[in-house]
Amino acid sequence: MTGSSLRLRLIVGGMAAILLALTVAGGGLVHLFERHVARTIADDLNLHLSQILAALDVNADGTLVLTRKPGDPRFEVPLSGLYWQVSNDRDQLLRSRSLWDATLPIAADAISPGEEHRHVLQGPGRDEVLAAERSVVLTVGDRKMPVRVAVAASLAGVSKASAAFTRDLAIALAILGAVLTGATILQVSLGLRPLDRLRRGVADIRAGRIVNLPTAVPSEVQPLVEEMNALIDSQVCEIERSRGRAADLAHGLKTPLAALSADARRLRGQGEKQIADDIEGVVAAMGRHVDRELARARVRGVGGRSVGRPTPLAPLLASLIATLGRTSEGARVVFETRQPPEFAIPMDRTDLAEVLGNLLENAARHASTRVLVSAAADDDGAGLWITVEDDGAGIAPELRDLVMERGIRLDERERGTGLGLAIVQDVLDAYGWRLLLDASSALGGLKATIATGPKAGS
């Protein structure tokens, strides 16, 4: 996949969204966990406050006392992280043994009786603590005594619990991220599968296996398929119109050329042999060029794909060989064919007949006694080729490179292979095929190959 790949963009975008979502979710979960732990500590502090307030009393001399100690044993362990402290307006101070020689730095803010305040303070040993305090008013004789009761718990446990929770959560989120990434890749692959089927459909059209794209596609792809099918149908109609115009042109030109040929024969009968030969030469040249241009017009617009279904090779070869067998050049040679059963070529039958007809005619003209036609294809069907070989003289060594030189028209050779090969090349160009000429035929003459695919001509 490259940077321009739609699949890569969707996968990267999905992974980025997953990463962002998991990061936000992880931060939110850690925050909620810390709030839950802090809320639990605050509830415990309220419970301890209630126990201390319930045990708080005043002696006859006005001193504060606790009738019973809080039940949590951590209050008796120095610097345990859980502390309580009671003070009044007479500077009396009661505190838990866990405070040792320290005190809770409670701010002297105004607090109403029964009201609860919470503070984050620096406790013993520079430990950060969460403190909860309440104010009550006790009656001593005829005077009232305001008393502040504070309970504090260390927040170090919260940090440790949060760090442990974060580590466990990171592992869980990493596993979840991997699962979601795999699901995203699967989802993207399934979502783009219709486009892959569309690509294969276009390849099948180019290979001539189907005429139109299948319409059984998701509704999102349906408009594209309909437009492409409409374009294909329009192209086929245009090709048919072009062929009709080419046929009309052929009839329009063949009749005057036939009239000129008749005039040439009359001139020869009148003794004007030189003029008749000149006219017949011009007529023959015009006829060849008309044939070539008509062939080019017929295949123009094919755009590398066959029209209709693939053409079975064996019946076409049999028809062409039978036709050539009635000519003087074809009657003197033996034609042999070798091709797999039911072998079909992804090319219009008329175009394939034009190609093979010219190659067979050329081979029969130069062969001594034998012409061999063979066809084969790759195992995966990616490439196929047809070879036409003869046992003639072949191509002179000094002309081999020239014949295959790119950019030189075959009908412009000093010892040309004939205008028919130029027509063959024009037709094959329209289909994206190649014409390969090789003088190393097993029969001793020229080996002409029409081929497509990576192993073509090998």
C-alpha positions as CSV (number, residue, x, y, z in Angstrom):
1,M,0.0,0.0,0.0
2,T,1.2,3.5,-0.9
3,G,0.5,6.9,0.5
4,S,-2.3,7.3,-2.1
5,S,-4.0,4.1,-1.1
6,L,-7.6,4.5,0.1
7,R,-7.2,1.4,2.2
8,L,-4.2,2.8,3.9
9,R,-5.9,6.1,4.5
10,L,-8.9,4.5,6.1
11,I,-6.8,2.2,8.3
12,V,-4.5,5.0,9.4
13,G,-7.5,7.2,10.1
14,G,-9.3,4.4,12.0
15,M,-6.1,3.7,14.1
16,A,-5.8,7.4,14.9
17,A,-9.4,7.6,16.0
18,I,-8.9,4.5,18.1
19,L,-5.7,5.9,19.7
20,L,-7.4,9.2,20.5
21,A,-10.5,7.5,21.9
22,L,-8.5,5.1,24.1
23,T,-6.3,8.0,25.3
24,V,-9.3,10.1,26.3
25,A,-11.1,7.1,27.8
26,G,-7.9,6.1,29.8
27,G,-7.5,9.6,31.2
28,G,-11.1,9.7,32.1
29,L,-11.1,6.3,33.8
30,V,-8.0,7.3,35.8
31,H,-9.7,10.5,36.9
32,L,-12.9,8.7,37.9
33,F,-10.8,6.1,39.8
34,E,-9.0,8.8,41.7
35,R,-12.3,10.5,42.5
36,H,-13.8,7.2,43.7
37,V,-10.8,6.6,46.0
38,A,-11.0,10.1,47.3
39,R,-14.7,9.8,47.9
40,T,-14.1,6.5,49.8
41,I,-11.5,8.2,52.0
42,A,-13.9,11.1,52.6
43,D,-16.7,8.7,53.7
44,D,-14.2,7.0,56.1
45,L,-13.3,10.4,57.5
46,N,-16.9,11.2,58.1
47,L,-17.3,7.9,60.0
48,H,-14.3,8.6,62.1
49,L,-15.6,12.2,62.8
50,S,-18.9,10.8,63.9
51,Q,-17.2,8.3,66.3
52,I,-15.0,11.0,67.8
53,L,-17.9,13.4,68.2
54,A,-19.9,10.7,69.9
55,A,-17.1,10.1,72.4
56,L,-16.3,13.7,73.1
57,D,-17.1,15.1,76.6
58,V,-16.1,17.8,79.1
59,N,-14.9,17.2,82.7
60,A,-16.2,19.1,85.7
61,D,-13.1,21.4,85.5
62,G,-13.9,22.1,81.8
63,T,-11.2,20.0,80.2
64,L,-12.0,18.0,77.0
65,V,-11.9,14.2,77.2
66,L,-12.8,11.3,74.9
67,T,-14.9,8.7,76.7
68,R,-13.6,6.0,74.3
69,K,-11.0,5.9,71.6
70,P,-11.8,5.5,67.9
71,G,-11.9,1.9,66.8
72,D,-9.3,2.1,64.0
73,P,-5.9,0.8,65.3
74,R,-4.0,3.0,62.9
75,F,-4.8,6.0,65.2
76,E,-2.4,4.3,67.7
77,V,0.5,3.8,65.2
78,P,2.9,6.7,64.9
79,L,2.8,8.3,61.4
80,S,0.4,5.6,60.2
81,G,-1.3,8.0,57.8
82,L,-4.6,8.3,59.8
83,Y,-4.9,11.1,62.4
84,W,-7.4,12.9,64.6
85,Q,-7.2,16.1,66.5
86,V,-9.6,18.0,68.8
87,S,-9.2,21.6,70.0
88,N,-11.3,24.3,71.7
89,D,-11.1,28.0,72.4
90,R,-9.1,27.5,75.6
91,D,-6.1,26.2,73.6
92,Q,-6.8,22.6,74.8
93,L,-5.6,20.1,72.2
94,L,-6.3,16.4,72.0
95,R,-4.7,14.3,69.3
96,S,-4.1,10.8,68.2
97,R,-1.0,8.9,69.0
98,S,-0.4,8.5,65.3
99,L,0.4,12.3,65.1
100,W,3.3,11.7,67.5
101,D,4.7,15.2,68.2
102,A,3.1,16.9,65.2
103,T,-0.3,18.7,64.8
104,L,-2.6,19.2,61.9
105,P,-2.2,22.7,60.5
106,I,-6.0,23.4,60.4
107,A,-6.7,26.9,59.2
108,A,-8.6,29.0,61.6
109,D,-11.4,29.7,59.3
110,A,-15.0,30.3,60.5
111,I,-17.0,27.1,60.6
112,S,-20.6,26.9,61.7
113,P,-21.7,24.2,64.2
114,G,-22.5,21.0,62.4
115,E,-20.8,22.2,59.2
116,E,-18.0,20.1,57.7
117,H,-15.0,21.5,55.9
118,R,-12.4,19.6,53.9
119,H,-8.8,20.6,53.2
120,V,-5.7,19.2,51.6
121,L,-2.9,19.8,54.0
122,Q,0.7,18.9,54.6
123,G,0.7,16.4,57.4
124,P,3.4,14.7,59.4
125,G,6.5,13.9,57.5
126,R,5.5,16.4,54.8
127,D,2.9,13.9,53.7
128,E,-0.1,15.3,51.9
129,V,-3.3,14.5,53.7
130,L,-7.0,15.1,53.2
131,A,-8.5,16.6,56.4
132,A,-12.2,16.8,57.3
133,E,-13.3,18.9,60.3
134,R,-16.5,19.8,62.1
135,S,-17.4,22.3,64.7
136,V,-19.6,21.6,67.7
137,V,-20.6,23.6,70.8
138,L,-20.4,22.0,74.2
139,T,-22.1,23.4,77.3
140,V,-19.9,23.8,80.4
141,G,-21.9,25.1,83.3
142,D,-23.5,28.3,82.1
143,R,-21.1,28.9,79.2
144,K,-20.8,27.4,75.8
145,M,-17.5,26.0,74.5
146,P,-16.8,25.8,70.7
147,V,-14.9,22.7,69.8
148,R,-13.2,21.8,66.4
149,V,-12.7,18.1,65.6
150,A,-10.5,17.1,62.6
151,V,-9.7,13.8,61.1
152,A,-7.0,13.4,58.3
153,A,-5.9,10.6,56.0
154,S,-2.8,10.4,53.9
155,L,-3.2,10.7,50.1
156,A,-0.1,8.6,49.4
157,G,-2.2,5.5,49.1
158,V,-4.3,7.3,46.5
159,S,-1.3,8.0,44.3
160,K,0.0,4.4,44.6
161,A,-3.5,3.0,43.8
162,S,-3.8,5.4,40.9
163,A,-0.4,4.4,39.5
164,A,-1.2,0.6,39.8
165,F,-4.6,1.2,38.3
166,T,-3.0,3.2,35.4
167,R,-0.6,0.3,34.7
168,D,-3.3,-2.3,34.6
169,L,-5.5,0.0,32.6
170,A,-2.8,0.7,30.0
171,I,-2.3,-3.1,29.4
172,A,-6.1,-3.6,29.0
173,L,-6.4,-0.6,26.7
174,A,-3.4,-1.8,24.6
175,I,-5.1,-5.2,24.2
176,L,-8.4,-3.4,23.3
177,G,-6.6,-1.2,20.9
178,A,-5.0,-4.2,19.1
179,V,-8.4,-5.9,18.9
180,L,-10.1,-2.7,17.6
181,T,-7.3,-2.2,15.1
182,G,-7.7,-5.7,13.7
183,A,-11.5,-5.0,13.6
184,T,-10.8,-1.8,11.7
185,I,-8.6,-3.5,9.1
186,L,-11.2,-6.2,8.7
187,Q,-14.0,-3.6,8.4
188,V,-12.0,-1.6,5.8
189,S,-11.2,-4.8,3.8
190,L,-14.9,-5.8,3.8
191,G,-16.0,-2.3,3.0
192,L,-13.6,-2.0,0.0
193,R,-14.3,-5.5,-1.3
194,P,-17.0,-4.2,-3.7
195,L,-14.4,-1.9,-5.3
196,D,-12.1,-4.9,-5.7
197,R,-14.9,-6.8,-7.4
198,L,-15.4,-3.8,-9.6
199,R,-11.7,-3.8,-10.5
200,R,-11.8,-7.5,-11.3
201,G,-15.0,-6.8,-13.4
202,V,-13.2,-4.2,-15.4
203,A,-10.3,-6.6,-15.9
204,D,-12.8,-9.3,-17.1
205,I,-14.3,-6.8,-19.6
206,R,-10.8,-6.0,-20.9
207,A,-10.1,-9.7,-21.2
208,G,-13.4,-10.3,-23.0
209,R,-14.8,-12.6,-20.4
210,I,-17.8,-10.4,-19.8
211,V,-19.5,-7.5,-21.5
212,N,-20.9,-5.4,-18.6
213,L,-20.1,-5.1,-14.9
214,P,-22.3,-7.2,-12.6
215,T,-25.1,-5.1,-11.0
216,A,-25.4,-7.1,-7.8
217,V,-23.4,-4.6,-5.8
218,P,-24.0,-2.5,-2.6
219,S,-26.3,0.6,-3.1
220,E,-23.4,3.0,-2.6
221,V,-21.5,1.5,-5.6
222,Q,-24.6,1.0,-7.7
223,P,-24.5,4.4,-9.3
224,L,-20.9,4.0,-10.3
225,V,-21.6,0.6,-11.8
226,E,-24.6,1.9,-13.8
227,E,-22.5,4.8,-15.1
228,M,-19.7,2.5,-16.2
229,N,-22.0,0.1,-17.9
230,A,-23.7,3.0,-19.7
231,L,-20.3,4.2,-20.8
232,I,-19.3,0.7,-22.0
233,D,-22.6,0.4,-23.9
234,S,-22.1,3.8,-25.5
235,Q,-18.6,2.8,-26.5
236,V,-19.8,-0.4,-28.0
237,C,-22.5,1.5,-30.0
238,E,-19.9,4.0,-31.2
239,I,-17.6,1.2,-32.3
240,E,-20.5,-0.5,-34.2
241,R,-21.3,2.9,-35.8
242,S,-17.6,3.3,-36.8
243,R,-17.6,-0.2,-38.3
244,G,-20.8,0.6,-40.2
245,R,-19.2,3.8,-41.6
246,A,-16.0,1.8,-42.4
247,A,-18.1,-0.7,-44.4
248,D,-19.9,2.1,-46.2
249,L,-16.6,3.6,-47.0
250,A,-15.3,0.3,-48.3
251,H,-18.3,-0.1,-50.6
252,G,-17.9,3.5,-51.7
253,L,-14.3,3.1,-52.6
254,K,-14.3,-0.4,-53.9
255,T,-16.7,0.4,-56.7
256,P,-14.6,3.2,-58.3
257,L,-11.5,1.1,-57.9
258,A,-13.2,-1.8,-59.6
259,A,-14.3,0.5,-62.4
260,L,-10.7,1.7,-62.8
261,S,-9.5,-1.9,-63.0
262,A,-12.1,-2.6,-65.7
263,D,-10.8,0.5,-67.6
264,A,-7.2,-0.8,-67.3
265,R,-8.3,-4.1,-68.8
266,R,-10.0,-2.3,-71.7
267,L,-6.8,-0.2,-72.3
268,R,-4.7,-3.4,-72.3
269,G,-7.1,-4.9,-74.8
270,Q,-6.6,-1.8,-76.9
271,G,-2.8,-2.2,-76.8
272,E,-2.1,0.4,-74.1
273,K,-0.2,-2.0,-71.9
274,Q,2.0,0.6,-70.1
275,I,-1.0,2.8,-69.2
276,A,-3.0,-0.2,-68.1
277,D,-0.1,-1.4,-65.9
278,D,0.3,2.0,-64.3
279,I,-3.4,2.2,-63.6
280,E,-3.5,-1.3,-62.1
281,G,-0.5,-0.5,-59.9
282,V,-2.2,2.6,-58.6
283,V,-5.4,0.7,-58.1
284,A,-3.6,-2.1,-56.2
285,A,-1.8,0.4,-54.0
286,M,-5.0,2.3,-53.3
287,G,-6.7,-1.0,-52.5
288,R,-4.0,-2.0,-50.0
289,H,-4.1,1.4,-48.3
290,V,-7.9,1.3,-48.2
291,D,-7.8,-2.1,-46.6
292,R,-5.3,-1.0,-44.0
293,E,-7.2,2.2,-43.1
294,L,-10.5,0.3,-42.9
295,A,-8.8,-2.2,-40.6
296,R,-7.5,0.7,-38.4
297,A,-10.9,2.4,-38.4
298,R,-12.6,-0.9,-37.4
299,V,-10.4,-1.4,-34.3
300,R,-10.1,2.3,-33.4
301,G,-11.9,2.9,-30.1
302,V,-11.5,-0.7,-29.0
303,G,-9.2,0.6,-26.3
304,G,-7.5,-2.6,-25.4
305,R,-10.6,-4.7,-24.7
306,S,-12.4,-7.2,-26.8
307,V,-16.0,-6.6,-27.9
308,G,-18.4,-9.4,-27.0
309,R,-17.3,-12.9,-26.0
310,P,-13.9,-14.5,-26.6
311,T,-13.4,-16.1,-30.0
312,P,-12.9,-19.9,-30.2
313,L,-9.6,-20.4,-32.0
314,A,-10.1,-23.8,-33.6
315,P,-13.2,-23.0,-35.8
316,L,-11.7,-19.7,-36.9
317,L,-8.4,-21.4,-37.9
318,A,-10.2,-24.1,-39.8
319,S,-12.2,-21.5,-41.8
320,L,-9.1,-19.4,-42.6
321,I,-7.1,-22.5,-43.7
322,A,-10.0,-23.7,-45.8
323,T,-10.1,-20.3,-47.5
324,L,-6.3,-20.2,-48.1
325,G,-6.4,-23.8,-49.4
326,R,-8.3,-22.6,-52.4
327,T,-5.6,-20.2,-53.4
328,S,-2.5,-21.1,-55.4
329,E,-0.1,-20.3,-52.5
330,G,-2.1,-22.0,-49.9
331,A,-2.7,-25.1,-51.9
332,R,0.9,-26.0,-52.1
333,V,1.6,-26.1,-48.3
334,V,0.4,-28.2,-45.4
335,F,-1.2,-26.4,-42.5
336,E,-0.8,-27.9,-39.0
337,T,-2.5,-26.6,-35.8
338,R,-1.7,-27.2,-32.2
339,Q,-3.8,-25.6,-29.5
340,P,-5.6,-26.7,-26.3
341,P,-9.2,-27.9,-26.6
342,E,-11.8,-25.2,-26.4
343,F,-9.1,-22.5,-26.5
344,A,-10.5,-19.0,-26.9
345,I,-8.9,-15.7,-27.6
346,P,-10.2,-12.5,-25.9
347,M,-10.5,-10.6,-29.2
348,D,-13.4,-9.8,-31.6
349,R,-13.7,-12.5,-34.2
350,T,-13.4,-10.1,-37.2
351,D,-10.3,-8.6,-35.7
352,L,-8.7,-11.9,-34.9
353,A,-9.5,-13.2,-38.4
354,E,-7.8,-10.1,-39.8
355,V,-4.7,-10.8,-37.7
356,L,-4.5,-14.6,-38.3
357,G,-5.5,-14.2,-42.0
358,N,-2.6,-11.9,-42.8
359,L,-0.1,-14.0,-40.8
360,L,-1.3,-17.2,-42.5
361,E,-1.3,-15.6,-45.9
362,N,2.2,-14.3,-45.3
363,A,3.5,-17.7,-44.1
364,A,1.9,-19.5,-47.0
365,R,3.5,-17.1,-49.5
366,H,7.0,-17.7,-48.1
367,A,6.7,-21.3,-46.9
368,S,8.2,-24.2,-48.9
369,T,5.8,-27.0,-47.8
370,R,4.7,-26.5,-44.3
371,V,3.0,-23.9,-42.0
372,L,2.5,-24.6,-38.2
373,V,0.1,-22.7,-36.0
374,S,0.3,-23.2,-32.3
375,A,-1.3,-21.6,-29.2
376,A,-0.8,-21.7,-25.5
377,A,-1.5,-19.8,-22.3
378,D,-0.1,-19.4,-18.8
379,D,-1.4,-21.6,-16.1
380,D,-3.0,-18.6,-14.4
381,G,-4.4,-17.3,-17.6
382,A,-2.4,-14.0,-17.3
383,G,-0.8,-14.4,-20.7
384,L,-1.4,-16.2,-23.9
385,W,0.2,-16.4,-27.4
386,I,-0.3,-17.7,-30.9
387,T,2.6,-18.5,-33.2
388,V,2.6,-18.9,-37.0
389,E,5.8,-20.6,-38.3
390,D,6.8,-21.6,-41.8
391,D,9.7,-23.6,-43.3
392,G,10.7,-20.9,-45.8
393,A,13.8,-18.8,-46.1
394,G,12.9,-16.5,-43.2
395,I,14.3,-13.0,-42.8
396,A,17.9,-12.2,-43.8
397,P,20.2,-11.7,-40.7
398,E,21.0,-8.1,-41.7
399,L,17.3,-7.2,-41.6
400,R,16.3,-8.9,-38.3
401,D,17.1,-6.0,-36.0
402,L,15.6,-3.6,-38.5
403,V,12.4,-5.5,-38.6
404,M,11.9,-5.3,-34.8
405,E,13.3,-1.8,-34.5
406,R,10.7,0.4,-32.6
407,G,9.2,3.2,-34.5
408,I,9.7,1.9,-38.1
409,R,6.6,0.9,-40.0
410,L,6.6,-2.7,-41.2
411,D,5.4,-1.6,-44.7
412,E,8.3,0.7,-45.1
413,R,11.1,-2.0,-45.0
414,E,13.5,-2.3,-47.9
415,R,12.5,-6.0,-48.1
416,G,9.1,-5.6,-46.6
417,T,7.2,-8.2,-44.8
418,G,4.1,-6.9,-46.6
419,L,1.4,-4.4,-45.8
420,G,-0.5,-7.2,-44.1
421,L,1.9,-7.2,-41.1
422,A,1.3,-3.5,-40.7
423,I,-2.5,-4.2,-40.5
424,V,-1.7,-6.9,-38.0
425,Q,0.3,-4.5,-35.9
426,D,-2.4,-1.9,-36.0
427,V,-5.1,-4.3,-34.8
428,L,-2.8,-5.7,-32.0
429,D,-2.0,-2.2,-30.9
430,A,-5.6,-1.5,-30.3
431,Y,-5.8,-4.5,-28.0
432,G,-2.5,-3.8,-26.2
433,W,-1.0,-7.0,-27.7
434,R,2.4,-7.4,-29.4
435,L,3.7,-8.7,-32.6
436,L,7.0,-10.5,-32.3
437,L,9.0,-11.7,-35.2
438,D,11.7,-14.3,-34.8
439,A,13.9,-15.9,-37.5
440,S,14.8,-18.9,-35.3
441,S,11.7,-21.0,-36.0
442,A,12.1,-24.7,-35.5
443,L,10.8,-25.2,-39.1
444,G,13.6,-23.0,-40.4
445,G,11.7,-20.0,-41.5
446,L,10.0,-17.0,-39.9
447,K,8.2,-17.3,-36.5
448,A,5.5,-14.7,-36.0
449,T,4.0,-14.5,-32.5
450,I,1.0,-12.5,-31.3
451,A,1.2,-12.3,-27.5
452,T,0.0,-10.7,-24.3
453,G,1.1,-11.2,-20.7
454,P,4.4,-11.4,-18.8
455,K,5.6,-14.6,-20.6
456,A,4.6,-13.5,-24.0
457,G,7.0,-14.5,-26.7
458,S,9.2,-16.6,-24.4
